[in-house]
């Protein structure tokens, strides 16, 4: 009998298993994958996400894999250009990293095992075990092996958007919006352009960032209705998007870039929040909450809310408070803490800006101090209520002499 079973051991499940094992609980963590293995991902780790790795004693391991630090960021939205970087975080982190998931996930899985969690790789969960209406365990098998059953006081689904756990418990979606785009990405040699995140006219975007093994990840994004035409010749499609958004970088890609791995295409799943707790179960990571990858917050949020769930599940497991009460707080806090990021992501992931965001970002690009705040917002270390504060925006517009008719200090269109 385990205290906790975690289904899925990537960026949400492995830290959760590690943290609970470090607290002394008997933890079983299973995954149908074997590690190292890849999974579609933005790779991007914000300063806030790196702060969790540092607090867990794992940041040095990730850095030691040879993933290069990034200390200058380029963001553009059509003709708005914002370049710079956030101030160091409170724990001294002055860079971001974009490790390959083959590297990052293995670090996390190894750390969970070292903490004392029992890890079973290549294990497919076929069904949950119920005791009345309460989840009491899992059934499944390693490929080719006999079915096994394991029981626990709490079963956590950390198994992604198509979560087996979420489906088995009938977890309902209570906030959602359709995914709007598709992405193609791969890895290139010869493209040394630092970190780029460029959204151009015509609802298209490309991004590029350095990762392990001296490679650069190059990704392009377009609206879903252009997916069929794009996949007919993705090499030409990538080149076309980069050249249209930034001709200089397009020339660099064409003349010096060599794609060294197959493309990873993906139609973006819907954005959603699911009911993420019930009798004997909980959901974490994309299993319970997912948003468009545009802002690169998936891994950082997986860390953040994995830590939150570990802390609150501990209160229930230890008997300090009823488990269902602790898990209810987990969902409330997750939703409250992620609300601003969720809203911002949905607003800008359509590859067009509302007049409000156009006004705010355009004014931001005109002031070095507010550029620092912008990158602090993106990094998760500057509060959204300050960056988007009505008084702060009014002062920014005055400082940069922004056209009065284009000023927006609130989302309902009120001008300064």
Phi, psi and omega per residue, in radians:
X1 nan 2.172 3.121
X2 -1.703 2.789 2.966
X3 -1.343 -0.757 -3.089
X4 -2.447 2.400 2.931
X5 -1.986 2.249 3.099
X6 -1.934 2.140 3.126
X7 -1.746 1.908 -3.063
X8 1.860 2.168 -3.027
X9 -2.227 0.697 3.045
X10 -1.687 -2.384 -2.889
X11 -1.291 -0.233 3.017
X12 -1.754 -0.828 -3.019
X13 -1.276 -0.729 -3.105
X14 -1.126 -0.808 3.066
X15 -1.065 -0.685 3.112
X16 -1.058 -0.816 3.120
X17 -1.067 -0.744 3.133
X18 -1.072 -0.846 -3.066
X19 -1.132 -0.723 3.132
X20 -1.229 -0.639 3.077
X21 -1.134 -0.675 3.104
X22 -1.111 -0.450 3.089
X23 -1.425 -0.030 3.066
X24 1.720 0.107 -3.137
X25 -1.467 2.678 3.076
X26 -1.488 1.982 -2.985
X27 -2.121 2.341 2.964
X28 -1.991 2.265 3.092
X29 -2.194 2.227 -3.092
X30 -2.166 2.643 3.079
X31 -2.629 2.463 3.120
X32 -1.261 -0.323 3.093
X33 -1.474 2.837 2.920
X34 -2.013 2.598 -2.994
X35 -1.991 2.498 0.106
X36 -1.326 2.501 3.053
X37 -2.650 2.786 -3.037
X38 -1.688 2.861 3.019
X39 -2.757 2.574 3.132
X40 -1.003 2.356 -2.988
X41 -2.916 2.665 3.009
X42 -1.362 -0.356 -3.108
X43 1.298 -0.355 -2.892
X44 -1.262 2.270 3.082
X45 -2.031 1.913 3.094
X46 -1.173 2.882 3.085
X47 -0.988 -0.667 3.121
X48 -1.087 -0.707 3.110
X49 -1.181 -0.686 3.088
X50 -1.116 -0.531 3.087
X51 -1.075 -0.644 3.072
X52 -1.160 -0.782 3.099
X53 -1.011 -0.710 3.130
X54 -1.130 -0.752 -3.131
X55 -1.159 -0.453 3.118
X56 -1.540 -0.064 -3.121
X57 1.371 0.438 -3.048
X58 -2.031 -0.151 -3.077
X59 -1.084 -0.750 -3.136
X60 -1.054 -0.589 3.114
X61 -1.141 -0.743 -3.141
X62 -1.159 -0.773 3.123
X63 -1.071 -0.653 -3.105
X64 -1.189 -0.206 3.100
X65 -1.303 -0.111 -3.141
X66 1.606 0.129 3.077
X67 -1.212 2.167 -3.014
X68 -1.299 2.543 3.057
X69 -1.300 2.619 3.064
X70 -2.092 2.196 -3.106
X71 -2.200 0.217 3.049
X72 -2.559 2.258 -3.075
X73 -2.079 2.543 3.072
X74 -2.142 2.064 3.063
X75 -2.137 2.358 3.021
X76 -2.416 2.553 3.047
X77 -2.254 1.851 -3.017
X78 0.898 -1.970 -3.090
X79 -1.718 0.181 3.079
X80 -1.631 2.178 -3.081
X81 -2.136 2.134 -3.102
X82 -2.197 2.099 -3.075
X83 -2.290 2.407 3.111
X84 2.689 -2.631 -3.137
X85 -2.843 2.746 3.107
X86 -1.310 2.774 2.956
X87 -1.116 2.772 3.072
X88 -0.978 2.545 3.107
X89 -1.237 2.997 -3.108
X90 -1.032 -0.502 3.122
X91 -1.661 0.305 2.979
X92 1.477 0.173 -3.122
X93 -1.380 2.089 -3.032
X94 -2.075 0.361 -3.135
X95 -2.635 2.917 2.952
X96 -2.097 2.834 -3.126
X97 -2.378 2.659 -3.140
X98 -2.268 1.191 -3.085
X99 -1.252 2.579 3.024
X100 -1.131 2.577 -3.110
X101 -1.211 -0.429 3.022
X102 -1.067 -0.505 -3.120
X103 -1.555 -0.953 -3.051
X104 -1.069 -0.840 -3.066
X105 -1.114 -0.631 3.126
X106 -1.162 -0.676 3.075
X107 -1.026 -0.771 -3.097
X108 -1.206 -0.738 3.120
X109 -1.101 -0.773 3.123
X110 -1.076 -0.712 -3.121
X111 -1.145 -0.652 3.098
X112 -1.117 -0.752 3.100
X113 -1.120 -0.713 3.118
X114 -1.117 -0.507 3.141
X115 -1.309 -0.235 3.120
X116 1.989 -0.035 3.070
X117 -1.224 2.439 3.050
X118 -1.441 2.147 -3.042
X119 -1.955 2.269 3.041
X120 -2.149 1.948 3.110
X121 -1.599 2.737 -3.139
X122 1.206 0.414 -3.083
X123 -1.814 2.139 3.122
X124 -1.775 2.126 3.072
X125 -1.412 2.172 -3.136
X126 -1.733 -0.495 3.109
X127 -2.864 2.836 3.031
X128 -1.627 2.687 3.041
X129 -1.709 2.299 3.142
X130 -2.019 2.565 2.956
X131 -2.092 1.642 -2.948
X132 1.201 -2.207 3.107
X133 -1.690 0.160 -3.095
X134 -1.773 2.331 3.047
X135 -1.246 2.283 -3.064
X136 -2.171 -0.059 -3.138
X137 2.914 -2.886 -3.114
X138 -2.368 2.739 2.953
X139 -2.212 2.562 3.115
X140 3.026 -2.905 -3.092
X141 -2.773 2.727 2.909
X142 -1.397 2.528 -3.042
X143 -0.806 2.180 3.106
X144 1.417 -0.054 -3.100
X145 -1.749 3.035 3.124
X146 -1.283 2.679 3.097
X147 -1.128 2.433 3.114
X148 -2.189 2.629 3.097
X149 -2.161 2.342 3.093
X150 -2.270 2.472 -3.121
X151 -2.074 2.661 -3.124
X152 -2.730 2.833 3.073
X153 -1.270 -0.478 -3.127
X154 -2.516 2.293 3.060
X155 -1.982 2.204 -3.104
X156 -1.999 2.197 3.028
X157 -1.535 1.975 3.050
X158 -2.133 0.637 -2.945
X159 -1.886 0.569 2.899
X160 1.426 -3.041 -3.038
X161 -1.054 -0.588 3.128
X162 -1.704 0.714 -3.027
X163 -0.928 2.184 3.036
X164 -1.130 -0.678 -3.133
X165 -1.139 -0.809 -3.141
X166 -1.039 -0.724 3.131
X167 -1.171 -0.715 -3.080
X168 -1.153 -0.586 -3.127
X169 -1.640 -0.043 3.136
X170 1.193 0.658 -3.107
X171 -1.084 2.147 -3.057
X172 -1.567 2.500 3.038
X173 -1.455 2.278 -3.131
X174 -2.081 -0.011 3.024
X175 -2.685 2.194 -3.086
X176 -2.742 2.749 2.973
X177 -2.651 2.593 -3.043
X178 -1.167 2.529 2.966
X179 -1.163 2.447 -2.982
X180 -1.896 -0.256 -2.954
X181 -2.288 3.044 2.922
X182 -2.193 2.843 3.102
X183 -2.356 2.519 2.919
X184 -2.151 2.295 3.043
X185 -2.532 2.745 3.052
X186 -2.752 -3.016 -3.054
X187 -2.034 2.414 -3.011
X188 -2.249 2.532 2.904
X189 -1.690 2.705 3.022
X190 1.411 0.064 3.141
X191 -1.939 1.731 -3.112
X192 -1.982 1.436 -3.079
X193 -2.142 0.291 3.115
X194 1.168 -2.623 -3.131
X195 -1.687 2.158 -3.141
X196 -2.231 2.482 3.059
X197 -2.590 1.645 -2.939
X198 -2.124 2.108 3.046
X199 -1.896 2.075 -3.054
X200 -1.790 -3.137 3.018
X201 -1.150 2.764 3.125
X202 1.412 0.363 3.065
X203 0.917 1.021 3.075
X204 -2.554 2.637 -3.027
X205 -2.549 2.584 2.944
X206 -2.343 2.739 3.101
X207 -2.475 2.697 3.074
X208 -2.692 2.430 3.093
X209 -2.664 2.600 -3.121
X210 -1.289 2.496 3.135
X211 -2.388 -2.834 -3.054
X212 -1.138 2.787 3.020
X213 1.140 0.451 3.101
X214 1.231 0.273 -3.103
X215 -1.716 2.772 3.031
X216 -2.049 2.250 3.024
X217 -1.427 2.217 3.075
X218 -2.065 2.200 -3.100
X219 -2.275 2.536 3.014
X220 -2.224 2.610 -3.102
X221 -2.321 2.381 3.040
X222 -2.499 2.967 3.116
X223 -1.146 2.611 -3.024
X224 -1.020 -0.569 -3.076
X225 -1.197 -0.108 3.110
X226 -1.831 0.135 -3.047
X227 -1.147 -0.786 -3.070
X228 -1.057 -0.781 -3.133
X229 -1.187 -0.648 -3.075
X230 -1.156 -0.735 -3.035
X231 -1.233 -0.184 3.095
X232 -1.163 -0.553 3.104
X233 -2.679 1.347 -3.047
X234 -1.136 -0.541 3.083
X235 -1.045 -0.803 3.105
X236 -1.159 -0.635 3.138
X237 -1.140 -0.749 3.104
X238 -1.087 -0.824 -3.136
X239 -1.038 -0.751 -3.111
X240 -1.092 -0.795 -3.108
X241 -1.112 -0.826 -3.116
X242 -1.074 -0.761 -3.127
X243 -1.133 -0.672 -3.108
X244 -1.243 -0.631 -3.120
X245 -1.381 -0.727 -3.132
X246 -2.545 1.662 -3.073
X247 -0.975 -0.637 -3.121
X248 -1.132 -0.783 3.108
X249 -1.241 -0.532 3.058
X250 -1.080 -0.708 3.089
X251 -1.117 -0.737 3.109
X252 -1.061 -0.759 3.139
X253 -1.116 -0.756 -3.090
X254 -1.189 -0.700 -3.018
X255 -1.529 -0.504 -3.038
X256 -2.152 -0.274 -3.072
X257 -1.442 2.416 3.064
X258 -2.288 2.067 3.092
X259 -1.268 2.285 -3.031
X260 -2.020 -0.038 3.109
X261 -2.447 2.824 3.092
X262 -1.091 2.756 3.040
X263 -1.223 2.598 2.973
X264 -1.949 1.768 3.101
X265 -1.583 2.625 3.101
X266 -2.729 2.235 2.896
X267 -1.435 2.210 -3.059
X268 -1.123 2.313 3.013
X269 -1.154 2.915 3.072
X270 -1.128 2.776 2.989
X271 -1.534 2.397 -3.063
X272 -2.841 2.806 2.833
X273 -2.153 2.327 3.090
X274 -1.952 2.648 2.913
X275 -0.911 2.186 -2.928
X276 -2.109 0.345 3.021
X277 -2.777 2.758 3.096
X278 -3.024 -3.007 -3.095
X279 -1.048 1.867 3.070
X280 1.441 0.143 -3.086
X281 -2.548 2.790 3.053
X282 -2.682 2.831 3.090
X283 -2.183 2.520 3.114
X284 -2.485 2.774 -3.091
X285 1.194 -2.655 -3.106
X286 -1.117 -0.268 3.083
X287 -1.091 -0.559 -3.084
X288 -1.969 -0.349 -3.014
X289 -2.750 2.161 -3.113
X290 -2.451 2.479 3.048
X291 -2.424 2.848 -3.123
X292 -0.892 2.410 -3.122
X293 -1.217 -0.017 -2.999
X294 -0.903 -0.765 -3.078
X295 -1.561 0.005 3.040
X296 1.160 0.512 -3.060
X297 -1.695 0.061 -3.047
X298 -1.069 -0.867 -3.087
X299 -1.207 -0.777 -3.136
X300 -1.059 -0.752 3.098
X301 -1.144 -0.624 3.087
X302 -1.060 -0.749 3.081
X303 -1.108 -0.847 -3.035
X304 -1.063 -0.811 -3.058
X305 -1.523 -0.298 2.916
X306 -1.148 -0.746 3.070
X307 -1.098 -0.768 3.136
X308 -1.060 -0.792 3.142
X309 -1.135 -0.700 3.112
X310 -1.038 -0.771 -3.112
X311 -1.143 -0.731 -3.084
X312 -1.404 -0.609 3.052
X313 -1.101 -0.601 3.073
X314 -1.012 -0.698 3.128
X315 -1.106 -0.662 3.111
X316 -1.301 -0.748 -3.118
X317 -1.149 -0.594 -3.108
X318 -1.397 -0.192 -3.114
X319 1.514 0.129 3.134
X320 -1.193 -0.482 3.091
X321 -2.741 2.826 3.109
X322 -1.034 2.402 -3.088
X323 -1.011 -0.775 -3.089
X324 -1.115 -0.604 3.085
X325 -1.146 -0.729 3.128
X326 -1.144 -0.725 -3.127
X327 -1.228 -0.577 3.070
X328 -1.105 -0.687 3.091
X329 -1.142 -0.662 3.089
X330 -0.981 -0.844 -3.113
X331 -1.160 -0.745 3.128
X332 -1.056 -0.797 -3.120
X333 -1.178 -0.726 3.095
X334 -1.002 -0.836 -3.105
X335 -1.148 -0.717 -3.133
X336 -1.174 -0.786 -3.077
X337 -1.242 -0.471 -3.096
X338 -1.694 -0.004 -3.006
X339 -1.042 -0.815 -3.073
X340 -1.193 -0.704 3.112
X341 -1.138 -0.732 3.134
X342 -1.054 -0.847 -3.113
X343 -1.124 -0.798 -3.142
X344 -1.068 -0.778 -3.123
X345 -1.057 -0.811 -3.132
X346 -1.122 -0.599 -3.083
X347 -1.220 -0.676 -3.040
X348 -1.753 -0.158 -3.082
X349 -1.361 -0.097 3.068
X350 -1.332 -0.043 -3.140
X351 1.212 0.279 2.953
X352 -2.375 2.735 3.139
X353 -1.893 2.433 2.974
X354 -1.176 2.794 3.098
X355 -0.957 -0.617 3.133
X356 -1.103 -0.942 -3.114
X357 -1.173 -0.605 3.065
X358 -1.039 -0.780 -3.136
X359 -1.112 -0.833 -3.090
X360 -1.113 -0.851 -3.073
X361 -1.238 -0.600 3.127
X362 -1.147 -0.763 3.095
X363 -1.157 -0.686 3.102
X364 -0.969 -0.764 -3.075
X365 -1.118 -0.207 -3.086
X366 -1.711 0.000 -3.058
X367 -2.387 2.054 -3.102
X368 -1.008 -0.653 -3.137
X369 -1.164 -0.725 -3.133
X370 -1.302 -0.455 3.032
X371 -1.070 -0.713 3.070
X372 -1.035 -0.726 -3.140
X373 -1.164 -0.667 3.104
X374 -1.028 -0.860 -3.120
X375 -1.237 -0.483 3.006
X376 -1.171 -0.667 3.058
X377 -1.074 -0.862 3.138
X378 -1.062 -0.640 -3.098
X379 -1.325 -0.220 -3.115
X380 1.451 0.323 -3.104
X381 -2.110 0.039 3.045
X382 -2.169 2.265 -2.978
X383 -1.194 2.336 3.129
X384 -1.044 -0.596 -3.107
X385 -1.196 -0.342 3.044
X386 -1.516 -0.790 -3.133
X387 -1.071 -0.750 -3.117
X388 -1.695 0.230 -3.132
X389 -1.085 2.421 -3.078
X390 -1.099 -0.726 3.122
X391 -1.154 -0.745 -3.136
X392 -1.085 -0.721 3.136
X393 -1.202 -0.692 3.113
X394 -1.054 -0.721 3.111
X395 -1.161 -0.673 3.110
X396 -1.082 -0.821 -3.121
X397 -1.031 -0.715 3.108
X398 -1.134 -0.772 -3.078
X399 -1.055 -0.721 -3.068
X400 -1.689 0.103 3.119
X401 0.988 0.837 -3.092
X402 -1.239 2.494 -3.139
X403 -0.952 2.264 -3.038
X404 -1.021 -0.671 -3.076
X405 -1.240 -0.251 -3.104
X406 -1.824 0.079 -3.085
X407 -1.411 2.324 3.062
X408 -2.337 2.104 3.105
X409 -1.869 -0.025 3.058
X410 -2.597 2.808 -3.030
X411 -1.216 -0.324 -3.138
X412 -1.468 0.112 3.002
X413 1.636 0.116 3.122
X414 -1.123 2.295 3.130
X415 -1.661 2.759 3.138
X416 -1.309 nan nan
